[in-house]
Amino acid sequence: MRKPASHWLSHAIALIEADYQRSADTHLIALPLPGFAQRGIDLYLKDESTHPTGSLKHRLARSLFLYALCNGWLHEDSTVIEASSGSTAVSEAYFARLLGLPFVAVMAKSTSLEKIAQITFYGGRCLLVDSAAAIHEAARAEAARTGGHFMDQFLYAERATDWRGNNNIAESLFLQMARERHPVPRWVVVGAGTGGTSATLGRYIRYRRHHTEVLVPDPEGSVFADYYRDGNAARTAPGSRIEGIGRPRVEASFIPSLVDRLETVSDRQSIAAMRALSALLGRRVGPSTGTNLVGLLLLANEMAARGEAGSLVSLLCDSGERYLQSFHHADWVDAHFGDCSAEEAAIRAQLAGA
């Protein structure tokens, strides 16, 4: 016989739902690119940096908490553990504090200091390991040591979100496009870390029978590009240096059959696009948003060459304020990636319509 929901469980779900009701939807930004607009091509970014915790991962964290609560995996004395490059951990720390639960983020030592500070601000504890490849095992070990629950975003991201609607990111995006010149996007461009967002978008597009395709721009060093091409789930790779996307191993939440195209993007292109877009918008964006912009421009140029019109949509994943001491610090970039000026000049020329 199924047990009735405990008072704590009911209260926890009510707290998360009330927090959601207090949050407005994120903005859809039309990029001011006259060179493409004159050819009938419109580019947009859905600004996920405006969530309470500052990134796209706020949606995922909320879904993961509700999923764990409704599955009976979280209790009032649970410690919450996550393996994360930072943004998911920031958002999960927020929800753990909301429920009064201790939180531990297992992250690579290379994670930006700004993200570590945000996790600490929300009451979380950071456990730093040598590399992204080591975070899963370290998170499992920490869960065993504390008797806590490992949220495991890389396993559950694609199933924790209701992809049919319920104001997920896909439904929100398509509703916001409804009054645009080309209301049904030709392409949606989204990077993959867990793969949860590309899975949600891919499923929603099929469910609503839209003629929209999904492109995943994958940073160099990530395993997803090779996995997408040959289907070998045992593959490994060095791992991405662009925080938040790309992985050193194949993750269960990345569903290649929901992706129509995948293109590898160099680190210098990602950083150059991040800088160029920051200048265009008048505010800093993060490096994964730069990766997304490279994918958008690739498609826009191909459409222009074929004389096609249509809309292209991607995500502004998080604010560049999280990367002031890393990706937005010129000396740090030069030391870790080298000179990106040639790539930046090329992307600025594309944005200017040259």
N, C-alpha and C positions, 0 to 999 in steps of 0.2 A: 504493500500500500504506500502510495506516495506521501511523503511527509509535507505538511503545510509549511509555507514560507515562514521563517523565523522573523521576529520583530526586527532584529538587526538587518537581515537581508532586505526586508521591505523598506526599511529606512535608508539603507545604502542605495538601493535603486532609485528611490524617491529623490535623494540628494543629487544623483547624477542627472536625472531627468529635469530637475529644477534648474540645475546649472545650464543644461542645454537650452531650456526655455529662455534663459536670460541672455543667450548668445544670438546675435544677429548673423545672417548668412555673410559669407565673404564676397568681396566685390569682384566683378568681371571687368578687367581693364582692356580697353581697345588701344592697341599700340599705334602711336601716330607715325605711320610709315606711308607717306604719300606715293612713293615710288611703286609700292605694291598695290596700294588702294586704286591707283589709276588703271591698273591692269585687272581690277576686279577681285583682288586677293586681300582679305582682311585677316589680321592676326590679333589674337587675344591671349591674355593671361588671367587666370583665376587666382586672386591674391589670397593665398592661404596663410600669409604671415599675420593676418589680422585676428586670428584665433586668440583666445586668452593666453595660451602658452606659446604663441608666436610661430606656429608652423602647421603644415599639412598633417603632422602626426597627432594633432589634438583629436582629429576625427577617429584615427585608429585607436588611440589610447582609450577613448570613451567606449568604443565598440568592444575592445578587448576586456575592459573591466566589466561591462554588462554581460559579455559572453561568459567570463569566469564566474561571475556572481550567479547567473542563471543555471550554470552547470554544477553549482555547488562546490566550486574549487576554492572560493575565498570565504573566509569567516572573520569574525570580529577580532580574532587574535592572530591573523595571518600576517606574515612578512611577505611583501611583494618583491620579486626579483625579476629583472629584465636584462637581456643582452642587447646592447644598443650602441650605436655610434653617437648618440647624444639627443637628437630631437625627440625620439619616442620616449626616451628616459625622462626628459624634461616634462613632457605631457603626462606620463604615468606618475611621476612624482607629485604633480598637481592633483591628480585624482586620488592618489593614495592619501595625501594630506586631507583632502575633502572628506574621506571616509575614516580618518584617524588611524591609518595603517602605516607601519614602517616600510620604507622602500629602499632597495639596494639596486644601483645601476652598475652593471658590469660592462666596462668599456675599454677600448684600446687606449694606451697612453697618449696616442697622437690626437685624441679628441680635443677640440678647441677649449681653451680655458673659460671662455664665456659660457659654453654649455655646461661645463662642470659647475660653474658658479650658480647657474640657474637651478640646477638639480639640488644643490645645497640650499639655495634660497627656499625651495619648496619642502625642505626637511629631509631630502634624500641623502643617502650615503653612496659615495662613488668608490667602486672597487676597480682599479686600473690594472690591466694585463698588457702583455708585451705587444700583441697584435690582434687584429680583427678576427683572425682564424681561431684564436683561443677563447673567445668570449662565451661560446656556447657551453663548453665543458666547464668553464669557471662558474657560469651561472648555475648549472646543474649541481655543481659541488657546493655552492653557497646555499642553494635551496635545501640540499640534504643536510647541511650543517645547521641551518637555522630552523628546519622543519617548515620552511616557507613554500610559497607557490611561485614557480617559474612561469611567467606569462607567455614567453616564447612567441614573440611577434612574427618570427620567420616561419613558424609552423601554422599559426592560427589567423594571420592577417586576412587571407582570402576568404575564410569562412565566417569570420566574426561580423562582417558587414552584410546587411541586407541589400544585396545588389539589385533587387527589383524596384526599389524606391525608398520610401521612408526618409526622404530628404538626404540621401547619401550624396557624395560629391558628383556622381554622374547625373542624377536627377536634377540637382541644383544647377549644374553647368548647362544642361540642355534647356531648362526653363529660362535661364538668364539670356540665352541666345535667341529666344523666341521672336524678338522684334528686330533682330539684326538683318542686314541686307541678305546674308546667306545663313538662315537660321539653323540649318542642320550642318554641322561642321563636316568638311571633307575628311579631315584628319584630327585626331586628338593625340597629342605628344606628351608622354609621361615617362619619366625615368623609373627604374625598378630598384628598390632596396629589398623589401620583403616580397614585392610583386603584388601586394594586396590592392593597390590602387589600379594597376593595369588590369587586374582580374575583375574588379568591380566595374570599371568602365567597359571592358570587353563584353561582359555578361549583360550589362544594362543595354548596350547598343544592340546586341542580338535580340534581347527580349522585346525592345521597342521597335525592332525591325528598321533601324536607321541604316542608311548607306554611308556609314562613317567607318574609317579604319583607324587602327591604333598603331602608332610608332613608338617604340622604346629606344631612346638614345642611351647607349650604355657606355660608361666611361672606360678608358683603357685600364687593363689589369683585372677587370671583372670577368667572372666565369660565365655570365649569362649569354654573351654573344656566341661562344663556342657551343654551349648547351642548346641554344636556339637552333643552331645549324645542324648539329649531329644527334641531339637527343640523349647524349651520354650523361646521365645523372650522377655518375661517379666522378665527373671532372672536378678538378680544383684549379685555382689560379692564384696569382700573388695577392689579388684584392685591389679594390679601387682606392685611390687617394682623394677622390672627391667625396666629401662627407655626405652620408645619407643615402647614396645610391651605389649600385655595384656591390658584388659580394665575392669572397674567395672560394665559396662552395655553392653548389646548387641548393636553393631553398625550396621547401615544399609549397610555399605560397606563390611561387612564380609559375604561372600556367602558360607555357609557350603557345598553346593552341588558341589562346585569346589575344595573341599579338600578331598583327598582320605584317609587321616589318620591324627589324632591329638593325640599328646602325651604331658602330663603334665611334666614339668621340674622344679625341685626344685631350689630355689634361690641359694643355696650353689653350686649346680651343675653348674649353669650358671656362677657364679663368678669363680669357679675353672677352668672351661673350658676357660673362658676369660684369666685367668692368664697363663694357659698352652699353649694356642695358641699364646699369646703375646711372650712367651719365644721361641716357635717354629719359629715364623716369625721374631723375633728380633725387634719388634715394638708393641706398645700397641694397642689393639682393645677394643671396647666397650662391655658392658655386654650383649646386645642383640645378638651380634655375638657369645658370649659364649653359649647362649641358642641354637643358630643354630648349633654350633659344637656338642653339646650333641645329637641333632637329627641326625646329620650325622653319629656319631659314633654308635649310636643305630642301624641304618640301615646297616652300614658297617659290624658290628659284626654279625647281623642276616644273611646277605648275605654270609659271610665267613662260618658260621656254616652250611649253606645249600649247600656250594660249588658253589655259583653263582658268576659270574663275571659281571662287569658293572661299570658305573660311577655315582657319586653322586655330586650334585652341590648345593651350598648355597651362602649366601651373607655375605660379610664383611660390616656391615651396616654403621659403623662410626668409627672414631679414638678414641682410649682410652685417647687421650690428653684432651678430653672433661670431663674426670672423674678423674682427678688427685687428687682432694680433696674429692672424694667420693669412687667410686668402685675400684680405683687404690691406695687408701690410706689404709694401713693395719689396722690402729687403727679405722678408720671409719667403715670398714667392720666388724671388731671384735665386735664393739659396736652395729651395726645394724643387723648383720646376724650370728655372732658367728664364731667359728673356721671352716674354709673350707679346712683344710690341708688334711684330709682323702679323700675327694672328689677330690682334686687336684692331689694327689698321684695316685689315680685310673685312672684319665684321662691321666696323663702323661704316665702311663704304657701302656695304649691303643695306644697312639700316638707313643710310642717307639716300639710297636709290641709285648709287653709282653703278 
